Amino acid sequence: GAVVSQHPSWVICKSGTSVKIECRSLDFQATTMFWYRQFPKQSLMLMATSNEGSKATYEQGVEKDKFLINHASLTLSTLTVTSAHPEDSSFYICSARDRRQGREKLFFGSGTQLSVL
Amino acid sequence: GEDVEQSLFLSVREGDSSVINCTYTDSSSTYLYWYKQEPGAGLQLLTYIFSNMDMKQDQRLTVLLNKKDKHLSLRIADTQTGDSAIYFCAESPSGTYKYIFGTGTRLKVLA
């Protein structure tokens, strides 16, 4: 199946710093990628939809200035958590749609555990 | 609104069958999915079913869909300790590529 690589898998940072998370589709082109957030023992919450070459679409309640998304190429989307605070600590997961296979196939990265001190 | 619900925990003995249930609310969903998440990892697609089907079997996995009741289930035959994980159902409402995930069911397989 298709492979989505997410990096880093974990990061610890100081409060007030920014953290960038990368999501790459390794063997397919992804016009659309999605960013999710997952709190411990909870479900995934969709944060935003990242569209190649255009602005991301954010879900209600998600601050676009805090969670910057860039989808500059068909294989890479980045999520930057700006001025991170302890409440931003969470597990972030990206996913990508393989347009060759139609909408029924969505592949997930392995996730990034962010801890803000 | 959009709400996908699952029971939180399930415990079974190795070799038994596991049945994980899910209820969803958006009848327009064209596809329904089951994902597996192991600790500290991303989500692995296990199987999916198209909304005009009522059953799909894939090796040890059987998916049953009751569209009238908006009920989806995943049966794992001959459950193994390696099946211990969190299982999420998800729906994808018509006209969108968004996935709405359930609350997740933590399956524990006892040896």
Chai-1 contact restraints between the chains, C-beta under 6 A:
chainA,res_idxA,chainB,res_idxB,connection_type,confidence,min_distance_angstrom,max_distance_angstrom,comment,restraint_id
A,T32,B,Y97,contact,1.0,0.0,6.0,A-B,restraint_1
A,S43,B,F101,contact,1.0,0.0,6.0,A-B,restraint_2
A,S43,B,T103,contact,1.0,0.0,6.0,A-B,restraint_3
A,S43,B,G104,contact,1.0,0.0,6.0,A-B,restraint_4
A,L44,B,F101,contact,1.0,0.0,6.0,A-B,restraint_5
A,I93,B,G42,contact,1.0,0.0,6.0,A-B,restraint_6
A,R97,B,Y97,contact,1.0,0.0,6.0,A-B,restraint_7
A,R103,B,Y97,contact,1.0,0.0,6.0,A-B,restraint_8
A,E104,B,Y31,contact,1.0,0.0,6.0,A-B,restraint_9
A,F108,B,G42,contact,1.0,0.0,6.0,A-B,restraint_10
A,F108,B,L43,contact,1.0,0.0,6.0,A-B,restraint_11
A,G109,B,G42,contact,1.0,0.0,6.0,A-B,restraint_12
A,S110,B,A41,contact,1.0,0.0,6.0,A-B,restraint_13
A,S110,B,G42,contact,1.0,0.0,6.0,A-B,restraint_14
A,G111,B,G42,contact,1.0,0.0,6.0,A-B,restraint_15
